[in-house]
């Protein structure tokens, strides 16, 4: 990725490899900026891996054969090449973030910055979301994942090859090590891509084969006499494979898996061809871009995220400007950071060079760590800070009570109603508490995060044990728990049936979160039929012993409300966060039908939050300039107060109607 010159590698400069870097970086940059036709430009990273593997094998094996290889000098050379430009980029992004990011965003950036400089960012991003998810466009340093993979490879490869050389000091042992680890890594990649493609994408064990493939090419170069025509053919086939990967694959392609072999093989063939005067890789433009490929790669992604941040990602003029600025910043970084730092650090003694790099890293890492702690909210104007504070305005007893193993009473000890559900229920339980008629009355709460209160459901996510325990507890003992007291169920029910909404980082749209008799990957008719059957069975079972209220789905916003409002104010704008009633009805039509059916079959009663959160056209995420939501889907402690009148109906004498009358619509 970082691109090595002849001076830094000790190998003869290969113009064709330098030109191949240009192909790789152009593919990646055009893909990330959303240029039409470049649907698989992410394969440029795979080509970079091949190039790095080829160069590293050459440095290490030649050094071992000449008995001049130094492990520490190898590490220092890599650090000299990679760290200065990366540290400058991270420092600049942190500086820009100071002025334009909300505390939560800035806090996240601080963590990402630290991990990028420690070369562990691939593991950090693995724990957060997939590379192709929409949330990736909010991560200013996401592209450093590949640098982390390469750095981890640089740490391990020389140790393995040194050990092999000590056991058998011959090139055959080096070839054998490359081949054996490559086959193991490739097998792991193929297997893991099927079961966990996100993990396979980010970790070294499933990516190492791509770098090792480049290493094997090193052992073949100059040992195969291809002739002029053969070299031309080999290069043509290699470039054709890379181009095919760029235009045929896209973000829906399961990656890496077997598909990654296409650009990897293409890169290997181009390097093996050794066509140093090729029109495709040897042109002045290709050479210029190849020299600056590392810096261009570093700077392009923050600009892509910047366009998304400014809501200009689809504007052709802004995209063209972003591409131009990418090349300009890449050139400036190459001229003012890469080359000067290389010259300075190469002239220094080993101790001085190492000390300089450590000091540089420590300065930026310490700054990142300070940002990571709390996002430095004091840097923001008071109006924005108050909006940001709404993000923390959640149920103060959430950690205590939102657990299958907890049972909490909100309010007085005299329980007058029971609330069941998931984090949506947790978000409104204090509003229910505020609705009780007398101070000595209270609400009994049982809930678990991401847990649908349907007895026949099975979670697809990692909360199965806790959620299963809660369902079994309720199924066994709810009938005898405060008998005759009304039960209210609040769930993000459409979420379990249809997945998330657009922009949702919790779950992609179109993927259910629960199973029944069998696994369902999509909400197909058979799944919806089982969902209906089990939902109605649960509702009717509870309603047979006591009054049951089902709360209509609470509107889901398509972005975190405090974050979006604060970001807009930072940019000098005012933003109204809302979802249309038409979108809401389309999203929740199935659940409304189920609740109506439960009302007719079992006498279940319905509570409707829409009159308190919506008008005739829109459901709002804010009111009078203050967020109603703590994020994009959960009402804040301020927002849930709008639902107190709705919960008061549970305690009214006329609450036996099938569908309770709604309050007049509140216009925002």
ABEGO torsion letter per residue (X at the ends): XAEBBAAAAGBBBBAAAAAAAAAAAAAAAAAAAGBBGBAAAAAAAAAAAAAAAAAAAAAAAAAAAAGABBAAAAAAAAAAAAAAAAAAAAAAAAAAAAAABBAAAAAAAAAAAAAAAAGAAAAAAAAABBAABAAAAABAAAAAAAAAAAAAAAAAAAAAAAAAAAABBBAAAAAAAAAAAAAAAAAAAAAAAAABAAAAAABAAAAAAAAAAAAAAAAABGABBAEAAAAAAAAAAAAAAAAAAAAABBAABBOAEAAAAAAAAAAAAAAAAGBAABAAAABAAAAAAAAAAAAAAAAAAAAAAAAAAAGAAABAAAAAAAAAAAAAAAAAAAAAAAAAAAAAAAABBAAAAAAAAAAAAAAAAAAAAAAAAAGGAAABBAAAAAAAAAAABBBAAAAAABBAABBBBBEBABBABBBBEBAAAAAAAAAAAAABABAABBBBBBBBBGBBBBAABBBABAAAAAAAAAAAAAAAAAAABGBGBBBBBBBBAAAAAAEBBBGBAABBBGBBABBBABBBABBBAAAAAAAAAAAAAAAAAAAAABBBBBBBBBBBBABBAAAAAAAAAAAGBBBBBBBBAAAAAAAAAAAAAAAAAAAAAAGBBBBBAAAAABBAABBBABBGGBBABABAABBBAAAAAAAAAAAAAAABAAAABABBBBBBBBBX
